[in-house]
Amino acid sequence: MALRLARLGVRPGAVVRLVSSGPLRGPLLVEVEGMRVALGRGVARRILVRPLP
């Protein structure tokens, strides 16, 4: 899973912005490095994020 996320640009230090969340616990649409990526909630749940200052 870590390799797949890295290929999508989701890696330590990357800025990830939530664009939208699907209804009824559907996938999350996030933007990372100018690219929009759909992540299932199970995958997204395993990504540790912190808010920007």
CHARMM internal coordinates of N, CA and C (Angstrom, degrees):
IC EDIT
DIST 1 N 1 CA 1.4478
DIST 1 CA 1 C 1.5297
ANGL 1 N 1 CA 1 C 110.40
DIST 1 C 2 N 1.3429
ANGL 1 CA 1 C 2 N 117.22
DIHE 1 N 1 CA 1 C 2 N -39.85
DIST 2 N 2 CA 1.4704
ANGL 1 C 2 N 2 CA 120.79
DIHE 1 CA 1 C 2 N 2 CA -178.78
DIST 2 CA 2 C 1.5268
ANGL 2 N 2 CA 2 C 110.68
DIHE 1 C 2 N 2 CA 2 C -61.00
DIST 2 C 3 N 1.3136
ANGL 2 CA 2 C 3 N 117.96
DIHE 2 N 2 CA 2 C 3 N -39.63
DIST 3 N 3 CA 1.4622
ANGL 2 C 3 N 3 CA 121.71
DIHE 2 CA 2 C 3 N 3 CA 179.35
DIST 3 CA 3 C 1.5255
ANGL 3 N 3 CA 3 C 110.95
DIHE 2 C 3 N 3 CA 3 C -65.44
DIST 3 C 4 N 1.3258
ANGL 3 CA 3 C 4 N 116.27
DIHE 3 N 3 CA 3 C 4 N -42.81
DIST 4 N 4 CA 1.4751
ANGL 3 C 4 N 4 CA 120.37
DIHE 3 CA 3 C 4 N 4 CA 178.75
DIST 4 CA 4 C 1.5263
ANGL 4 N 4 CA 4 C 110.51
DIHE 3 C 4 N 4 CA 4 C -61.88
DIST 4 C 5 N 1.3339
ANGL 4 CA 4 C 5 N 116.81
DIHE 4 N 4 CA 4 C 5 N -44.47
DIST 5 N 5 CA 1.4615
ANGL 4 C 5 N 5 CA 120.47
DIHE 4 CA 4 C 5 N 5 CA 179.42
DIST 5 CA 5 C 1.5213
ANGL 5 N 5 CA 5 C 111.14
DIHE 4 C 5 N 5 CA 5 C -65.27
DIST 5 C 6 N 1.3191
ANGL 5 CA 5 C 6 N 117.41
DIHE 5 N 5 CA 5 C 6 N -39.32
DIST 6 N 6 CA 1.4689
ANGL 5 C 6 N 6 CA 120.76
DIHE 5 CA 5 C 6 N 6 CA 178.47
DIST 6 CA 6 C 1.5218
ANGL 6 N 6 CA 6 C 110.72
DIHE 5 C 6 N 6 CA 6 C -62.70
DIST 6 C 7 N 1.3097
ANGL 6 CA 6 C 7 N 117.18
DIHE 6 N 6 CA 6 C 7 N -39.18
DIST 7 N 7 CA 1.4752
ANGL 6 C 7 N 7 CA 120.20
DIHE 6 CA 6 C 7 N 7 CA 177.44
DIST 7 CA 7 C 1.5232
ANGL 7 N 7 CA 7 C 111.66
DIHE 6 C 7 N 7 CA 7 C -63.84
DIST 7 C 8 N 1.3232
ANGL 7 CA 7 C 8 N 116.76
DIHE 7 N 7 CA 7 C 8 N -28.82
DIST 8 N 8 CA 1.4640
ANGL 7 C 8 N 8 CA 121.51
DIHE 7 CA 7 C 8 N 8 CA 178.58
DIST 8 CA 8 C 1.5264
ANGL 8 N 8 CA 8 C 111.68
DIHE 7 C 8 N 8 CA 8 C -84.42
DIST 8 C 9 N 1.3344
ANGL 8 CA 8 C 9 N 117.40
DIHE 8 N 8 CA 8 C 9 N -4.15
DIST 9 N 9 CA 1.4588
ANGL 8 C 9 N 9 CA 120.94
DIHE 8 CA 8 C 9 N 9 CA 179.82
DIST 9 CA 9 C 1.5149
ANGL 9 N 9 CA 9 C 114.02
DIHE 8 C 9 N 9 CA 9 C 97.06
DIST 9 C 10 N 1.3250
ANGL 9 CA 9 C 10 N 117.19
DIHE 9 N 9 CA 9 C 10 N -2.68
DIST 10 N 10 CA 1.4597
ANGL 9 C 10 N 10 CA 121.30
DIHE 9 CA 9 C 10 N 10 CA 179.28
DIST 10 CA 10 C 1.5249
ANGL 10 N 10 CA 10 C 107.12
DIHE 9 C 10 N 10 CA 10 C -86.04
DIST 10 C 11 N 1.3393
ANGL 10 CA 10 C 11 N 114.72
DIHE 10 N 10 CA 10 C 11 N 98.50
DIST 11 N 11 CA 1.4652
ANGL 10 C 11 N 11 CA 121.36
DIHE 10 CA 10 C 11 N 11 CA -178.81
DIST 11 CA 11 C 1.5133
ANGL 11 N 11 CA 11 C 108.20
DIHE 10 C 11 N 11 CA 11 C -144.49
DIST 11 C 12 N 1.3142
ANGL 11 CA 11 C 12 N 117.80
DIHE 11 N 11 CA 11 C 12 N 167.10
DIST 12 N 12 CA 1.4742
ANGL 11 C 12 N 12 CA 120.05
DIHE 11 CA 11 C 12 N 12 CA -179.00
DIST 12 CA 12 C 1.5258
ANGL 12 N 12 CA 12 C 111.77
DIHE 11 C 12 N 12 CA 12 C -53.62
DIST 12 C 13 N 1.3258
ANGL 12 CA 12 C 13 N 115.40
DIHE 12 N 12 CA 12 C 13 N 131.91
DIST 13 N 13 CA 1.4616
ANGL 12 C 13 N 13 CA 121.79
DIHE 12 CA 12 C 13 N 13 CA 179.15
DIST 13 CA 13 C 1.5192
ANGL 13 N 13 CA 13 C 114.83
DIHE 12 C 13 N 13 CA 13 C 90.09
DIST 13 C 14 N 1.3275
ANGL 13 CA 13 C 14 N 118.25
DIHE 13 N 13 CA 13 C 14 N -11.06
DIST 14 N 14 CA 1.4652
ANGL 13 C 14 N 14 CA 121.04
DIHE 13 CA 13 C 14 N 14 CA -179.95
DIST 14 CA 14 C 1.5268
ANGL 14 N 14 CA 14 C 109.81
DIHE 13 C 14 N 14 CA 14 C -72.74
DIST 14 C 15 N 1.3210
ANGL 14 CA 14 C 15 N 115.20
DIHE 14 N 14 CA 14 C 15 N 145.25
DIST 15 N 15 CA 1.4635
ANGL 14 C 15 N 15 CA 120.88
DIHE 14 CA 14 C 15 N 15 CA 176.01
DIST 15 CA 15 C 1.5216
ANGL 15 N 15 CA 15 C 107.81
DIHE 14 C 15 N 15 CA 15 C -89.50
DIST 15 C 16 N 1.3185
ANGL 15 CA 15 C 16 N 116.04
DIHE 15 N 15 CA 15 C 16 N 120.88
DIST 16 N 16 CA 1.4669
ANGL 15 C 16 N 16 CA 122.54
DIHE 15 CA 15 C 16 N 16 CA -178.15
DIST 16 CA 16 C 1.5199
ANGL 16 N 16 CA 16 C 107.85
DIHE 15 C 16 N 16 CA 16 C -117.15
DIST 16 C 17 N 1.3281
ANGL 16 CA 16 C 17 N 116.57
DIHE 16 N 16 CA 16 C 17 N 127.73
DIST 17 N 17 CA 1.4683
ANGL 16 C 17 N 17 CA 121.52
DIHE 16 CA 16 C 17 N 17 CA -179.44
DIST 17 CA 17 C 1.5176
ANGL 17 N 17 CA 17 C 109.30
DIHE 16 C 17 N 17 CA 17 C -120.53
DIST 17 C 18 N 1.3246
ANGL 17 CA 17 C 18 N 115.88
DIHE 17 N 17 CA 17 C 18 N 130.27
DIST 18 N 18 CA 1.4603
ANGL 17 C 18 N 18 CA 120.91
DIHE 17 CA 17 C 18 N 18 CA 176.88
DIST 18 CA 18 C 1.5211
ANGL 18 N 18 CA 18 C 108.73
DIHE 17 C 18 N 18 CA 18 C -74.91
DIST 18 C 19 N 1.3227
ANGL 18 CA 18 C 19 N 116.41
DIHE 18 N 18 CA 18 C 19 N 123.35
DIST 19 N 19 CA 1.4629
ANGL 18 C 19 N 19 CA 121.94
DIHE 18 CA 18 C 19 N 19 CA 179.50
DIST 19 CA 19 C 1.5254
ANGL 19 N 19 CA 19 C 109.52
DIHE 18 C 19 N 19 CA 19 C -94.00
DIST 19 C 20 N 1.3302
ANGL 19 CA 19 C 20 N 116.84
DIHE 19 N 19 CA 19 C 20 N -48.92
DIST 20 N 20 CA 1.4568
ANGL 19 C 20 N 20 CA 120.45
DIHE 19 CA 19 C 20 N 20 CA 177.51
DIST 20 CA 20 C 1.5256
ANGL 20 N 20 CA 20 C 109.76
DIHE 19 C 20 N 20 CA 20 C -161.25
DIST 20 C 21 N 1.3125
ANGL 20 CA 20 C 21 N 114.06
DIHE 20 N 20 CA 20 C 21 N 160.57
DIST 21 N 21 CA 1.4602
ANGL 20 C 21 N 21 CA 119.08
DIHE 20 CA 20 C 21 N 21 CA 175.99
DIST 21 CA 21 C 1.5193
ANGL 21 N 21 CA 21 C 108.05
DIHE 20 C 21 N 21 CA 21 C -122.42
DIST 21 C 22 N 1.3163
ANGL 21 CA 21 C 22 N 115.79
DIHE 21 N 21 CA 21 C 22 N 135.43
DIST 22 N 22 CA 1.4535
ANGL 21 C 22 N 22 CA 121.27
DIHE 21 CA 21 C 22 N 22 CA -177.76
DIST 22 CA 22 C 1.5167
ANGL 22 N 22 CA 22 C 111.32
DIHE 21 C 22 N 22 CA 22 C -68.00
DIST 22 C 23 N 1.3121
ANGL 22 CA 22 C 23 N 116.03
DIHE 22 N 22 CA 22 C 23 N 152.46
DIST 23 N 23 CA 1.4635
ANGL 22 C 23 N 23 CA 119.83
DIHE 22 CA 22 C 23 N 23 CA 178.24
DIST 23 CA 23 C 1.5272
ANGL 23 N 23 CA 23 C 111.10
DIHE 22 C 23 N 23 CA 23 C -70.83
DIST 23 C 24 N 1.2991
ANGL 23 CA 23 C 24 N 115.42
DIHE 23 N 23 CA 23 C 24 N 156.46
DIST 24 N 24 CA 1.4618
ANGL 23 C 24 N 24 CA 121.91
DIHE 23 CA 23 C 24 N 24 CA 175.70
DIST 24 CA 24 C 1.5269
ANGL 24 N 24 CA 24 C 112.40
DIHE 23 C 24 N 24 CA 24 C 54.81
DIST 24 C 25 N 1.3131
ANGL 24 CA 24 C 25 N 115.44
DIHE 24 N 24 CA 24 C 25 N 46.45
DIST 25 N 25 CA 1.4664
ANGL 24 C 25 N 25 CA 122.63
DIHE 24 CA 24 C 25 N 25 CA 176.56
DIST 25 CA 25 C 1.5188
ANGL 25 N 25 CA 25 C 112.33
DIHE 24 C 25 N 25 CA 25 C 62.72
DIST 25 C 26 N 1.3303
ANGL 25 CA 25 C 26 N 116.02
DIHE 25 N 25 CA 25 C 26 N 34.29
DIST 26 N 26 CA 1.4621
ANGL 25 C 26 N 26 CA 121.51
DIHE 25 CA 25 C 26 N 26 CA 177.06
DIST 26 CA 26 C 1.5190
ANGL 26 N 26 CA 26 C 110.71
DIHE 25 C 26 N 26 CA 26 C -77.78
DIST 26 C 27 N 1.3248
ANGL 26 CA 26 C 27 N 117.37
DIHE 26 N 26 CA 26 C 27 N -171.18
DIST 27 N 27 CA 1.4562
ANGL 26 C 27 N 27 CA 120.68
DIHE 26 CA 26 C 27 N 27 CA -176.88
DIST 27 CA 27 C 1.5314
ANGL 27 N 27 CA 27 C 112.97
DIHE 26 C 27 N 27 CA 27 C -68.85
DIST 27 C 28 N 1.3365
ANGL 27 CA 27 C 28 N 114.67
DIHE 27 N 27 CA 27 C 28 N 160.68
DIST 28 N 28 CA 1.4572
ANGL 27 C 28 N 28 CA 121.81
DIHE 27 CA 27 C 28 N 28 CA 176.32
DIST 28 CA 28 C 1.5219
ANGL 28 N 28 CA 28 C 107.89
DIHE 27 C 28 N 28 CA 28 C -101.45
DIST 28 C 29 N 1.3109
ANGL 28 CA 28 C 29 N 116.53
DIHE 28 N 28 CA 28 C 29 N 137.84
DIST 29 N 29 CA 1.4556
ANGL 28 C 29 N 29 CA 121.24
DIHE 28 CA 28 C 29 N 29 CA 175.11
DIST 29 CA 29 C 1.5198
ANGL 29 N 29 CA 29 C 106.75
DIHE 28 C 29 N 29 CA 29 C -102.08
DIST 29 C 30 N 1.3347
ANGL 29 CA 29 C 30 N 116.32
DIHE 29 N 29 CA 29 C 30 N 118.07
DIST 30 N 30 CA 1.4587
ANGL 29 C 30 N 30 CA 121.25
DIHE 29 CA 29 C 30 N 30 CA -179.17
DIST 30 CA 30 C 1.5182
ANGL 30 N 30 CA 30 C 109.15
DIHE 29 C 30 N 30 CA 30 C -120.52
DIST 30 C 31 N 1.3115
ANGL 30 CA 30 C 31 N 115.58
DIHE 30 N 30 CA 30 C 31 N 156.58
DIST 31 N 31 CA 1.4529
ANGL 30 C 31 N 31 CA 121.34
DIHE 30 CA 30 C 31 N 31 CA 175.64
DIST 31 CA 31 C 1.5142
ANGL 31 N 31 CA 31 C 107.74
DIHE 30 C 31 N 31 CA 31 C -114.08
DIST 31 C 32 N 1.3111
ANGL 31 CA 31 C 32 N 116.28
DIHE 31 N 31 CA 31 C 32 N 128.09
DIST 32 N 32 CA 1.4627
ANGL 31 C 32 N 32 CA 121.53
DIHE 31 CA 31 C 32 N 32 CA 178.99
DIST 32 CA 32 C 1.5259
ANGL 32 N 32 CA 32 C 107.73
DIHE 31 C 32 N 32 CA 32 C -139.07
DIST 32 C 33 N 1.3253
ANGL 32 CA 32 C 33 N 116.22
DIHE 32 N 32 CA 32 C 33 N 124.62
DIST 33 N 33 CA 1.4622
ANGL 32 C 33 N 33 CA 122.67
DIHE 32 CA 32 C 33 N 33 CA -178.70
DIST 33 CA 33 C 1.5254
ANGL 33 N 33 CA 33 C 111.70
DIHE 32 C 33 N 33 CA 33 C 53.15
DIST 33 C 34 N 1.3279
ANGL 33 CA 33 C 34 N 117.27
DIHE 33 N 33 CA 33 C 34 N 41.09
DIST 34 N 34 CA 1.4539
ANGL 33 C 34 N 34 CA 122.65
DIHE 33 CA 33 C 34 N 34 CA 176.86
DIST 34 CA 34 C 1.5176
ANGL 34 N 34 CA 34 C 115.09
DIHE 33 C 34 N 34 CA 34 C 77.71
DIST 34 C 35 N 1.3202
ANGL 34 CA 34 C 35 N 117.77
DIHE 34 N 34 CA 34 C 35 N 3.22
DIST 35 N 35 CA 1.4560
ANGL 34 C 35 N 35 CA 121.53
DIHE 34 CA 34 C 35 N 35 CA -178.98
DIST 35 CA 35 C 1.5314
ANGL 35 N 35 CA 35 C 109.31
DIHE 34 C 35 N 35 CA 35 C -114.80
DIST 35 C 36 N 1.3054
ANGL 35 CA 35 C 36 N 116.38
DIHE 35 N 35 CA 35 C 36 N 136.53
DIST 36 N 36 CA 1.4614
ANGL 35 C 36 N 36 CA 120.08
DIHE 35 CA 35 C 36 N 36 CA 177.86
DIST 36 CA 36 C 1.5230
ANGL 36 N 36 CA 36 C 110.23
DIHE 35 C 36 N 36 CA 36 C -91.73
DIST 36 C 37 N 1.3293
ANGL 36 CA 36 C 37 N 114.89
DIHE 36 N 36 CA 36 C 37 N 134.30
DIST 37 N 37 CA 1.4554
ANGL 36 C 37 N 37 CA 121.65
DIHE 36 CA 36 C 37 N 37 CA -174.88
DIST 37 CA 37 C 1.5203
ANGL 37 N 37 CA 37 C 108.44
DIHE 36 C 37 N 37 CA 37 C -134.46
DIST 37 C 38 N 1.3222
ANGL 37 CA 37 C 38 N 117.05
DIHE 37 N 37 CA 37 C 38 N 134.36
DIST 38 N 38 CA 1.4638
ANGL 37 C 38 N 38 CA 121.35
DIHE 37 CA 37 C 38 N 38 CA 174.89
DIST 38 CA 38 C 1.5247
ANGL 38 N 38 CA 38 C 108.06
DIHE 37 C 38 N 38 CA 38 C -93.04
DIST 38 C 39 N 1.3364
ANGL 38 CA 38 C 39 N 115.45
DIHE 38 N 38 CA 38 C 39 N 128.73
DIST 39 N 39 CA 1.4622
ANGL 38 C 39 N 39 CA 121.33
DIHE 38 CA 38 C 39 N 39 CA 179.23
DIST 39 CA 39 C 1.5187
ANGL 39 N 39 CA 39 C 109.16
DIHE 38 C 39 N 39 CA 39 C -122.40
DIST 39 C 40 N 1.3128
ANGL 39 CA 39 C 40 N 115.96
DIHE 39 N 39 CA 39 C 40 N 132.91
DIST 40 N 40 CA 1.4529
ANGL 39 C 40 N 40 CA 119.61
DIHE 39 CA 39 C 40 N 40 CA 172.64
DIST 40 CA 40 C 1.5194
ANGL 40 N 40 CA 40 C 109.36
DIHE 39 C 40 N 40 CA 40 C -65.19
DIST 40 C 41 N 1.2983
ANGL 40 CA 40 C 41 N 117.22
DIHE 40 N 40 CA 40 C 41 N 153.14
DIST 41 N 41 CA 1.4705
ANGL 40 C 41 N 41 CA 120.28
DIHE 40 CA 40 C 41 N 41 CA -177.39
DIST 41 CA 41 C 1.5239
ANGL 41 N 41 CA 41 C 112.73
DIHE 40 C 41 N 41 CA 41 C -63.78
DIST 41 C 42 N 1.3167
ANGL 41 CA 41 C 42 N 117.79
DIHE 41 N 41 CA 41 C 42 N -31.68
DIST 42 N 42 CA 1.4592
ANGL 41 C 42 N 42 CA 120.33
DIHE 41 CA 41 C 42 N 42 CA 177.85
DIST 42 CA 42 C 1.5234
ANGL 42 N 42 CA 42 C 111.19
DIHE 41 C 42 N 42 CA 42 C -64.18
DIST 42 C 43 N 1.3186
ANGL 42 CA 42 C 43 N 116.82
DIHE 42 N 42 CA 42 C 43 N -40.43
DIST 43 N 43 CA 1.4681
ANGL 42 C 43 N 43 CA 121.59
DIHE 42 CA 42 C 43 N 43 CA 177.80
DIST 43 CA 43 C 1.5258
ANGL 43 N 43 CA 43 C 109.64
DIHE 42 C 43 N 43 CA 43 C -71.28
DIST 43 C 44 N 1.3202
ANGL 43 CA 43 C 44 N 116.61
DIHE 43 N 43 CA 43 C 44 N -47.16
DIST 44 N 44 CA 1.4685
ANGL 43 C 44 N 44 CA 120.91
DIHE 43 CA 43 C 44 N 44 CA -178.02
DIST 44 CA 44 C 1.5281
ANGL 44 N 44 CA 44 C 111.21
DIHE 43 C 44 N 44 CA 44 C -61.11
DIST 44 C 45 N 1.2956
ANGL 44 CA 44 C 45 N 117.74
DIHE 44 N 44 CA 44 C 45 N -33.47
DIST 45 N 45 CA 1.4649
ANGL 44 C 45 N 45 CA 122.14
DIHE 44 CA 44 C 45 N 45 CA -179.29
DIST 45 CA 45 C 1.5252
ANGL 45 N 45 CA 45 C 111.54
DIHE 44 C 45 N 45 CA 45 C -62.36
DIST 45 C 46 N 1.3132
ANGL 45 CA 45 C 46 N 117.58
DIHE 45 N 45 CA 45 C 46 N -25.25
DIST 46 N 46 CA 1.4669
ANGL 45 C 46 N 46 CA 122.02
DIHE 45 CA 45 C 46 N 46 CA -177.18
DIST 46 CA 46 C 1.5291
ANGL 46 N 46 CA 46 C 113.32
DIHE 45 C 46 N 46 CA 46 C -89.95
DIST 46 C 47 N 1.3330
ANGL 46 CA 46 C 47 N 117.75
DIHE 46 N 46 CA 46 C 47 N -0.89
DIST 47 N 47 CA 1.4578
ANGL 46 C 47 N 47 CA 121.33
DIHE 46 CA 46 C 47 N 47 CA -179.53
DIST 47 CA 47 C 1.5238
ANGL 47 N 47 CA 47 C 108.88
DIHE 46 C 47 N 47 CA 47 C -96.33
DIST 47 C 48 N 1.3139
ANGL 47 CA 47 C 48 N 115.48
DIHE 47 N 47 CA 47 C 48 N 123.82
DIST 48 N 48 CA 1.4688
ANGL 47 C 48 N 48 CA 121.24
DIHE 47 CA 47 C 48 N 48 CA 179.64
DIST 48 CA 48 C 1.5252
ANGL 48 N 48 CA 48 C 108.33
DIHE 47 C 48 N 48 CA 48 C -88.63
DIST 48 C 49 N 1.3238
ANGL 48 CA 48 C 49 N 116.54
DIHE 48 N 48 CA 48 C 49 N 124.99
DIST 49 N 49 CA 1.4703
ANGL 48 C 49 N 49 CA 121.00
DIHE 48 CA 48 C 49 N 49 CA 179.56
DIST 49 CA 49 C 1.5238
ANGL 49 N 49 CA 49 C 108.98
DIHE 48 C 49 N 49 CA 49 C -127.83
DIST 49 C 50 N 1.3262
ANGL 49 CA 49 C 50 N 114.29
DIHE 49 N 49 CA 49 C 50 N 159.24
DIST 50 N 50 CA 1.4638
ANGL 49 C 50 N 50 CA 119.74
DIHE 49 CA 49 C 50 N 50 CA 173.32
DIST 50 CA 50 C 1.5231
ANGL 50 N 50 CA 50 C 107.15
DIHE 49 C 50 N 50 CA 50 C -137.10
DIST 50 C 51 N 1.3280
ANGL 50 CA 50 C 51 N 117.09
DIHE 50 N 50 CA 50 C 51 N 147.95
DIST 51 N 51 CA 1.4688
ANGL 50 C 51 N 51 CA 119.91
DIHE 50 CA 50 C 51 N 51 CA -178.69
DIST 51 CA 51 C 1.5254
ANGL 51 N 51 CA 51 C 110.98
DIHE 50 C 51 N 51 CA 51 C -68.57
DIST 51 C 52 N 1.3153
ANGL 51 CA 51 C 52 N 115.46
DIHE 51 N 51 CA 51 C 52 N 150.28
DIST 52 N 52 CA 1.4654
ANGL 51 C 52 N 52 CA 120.68
DIHE 51 CA 51 C 52 N 52 CA 175.42
DIST 52 CA 52 C 1.5201
ANGL 52 N 52 CA 52 C 109.28
DIHE 51 C 52 N 52 CA 52 C -74.23
DIST 52 C 53 N 1.3208
ANGL 52 CA 52 C 53 N 117.14
DIHE 52 N 52 CA 52 C 53 N 147.66
DIST 53 N 53 CA 1.4799
ANGL 52 C 53 N 53 CA 119.08
DIHE 52 CA 52 C 53 N 53 CA 178.72
DIST 53 CA 53 C 1.5107
ANGL 53 N 53 CA 53 C 113.06
DIHE 52 C 53 N 53 CA 53 C -67.67
END
COOR INIT
IC SEED 1 N 1 CA 1 C
IC BUILD
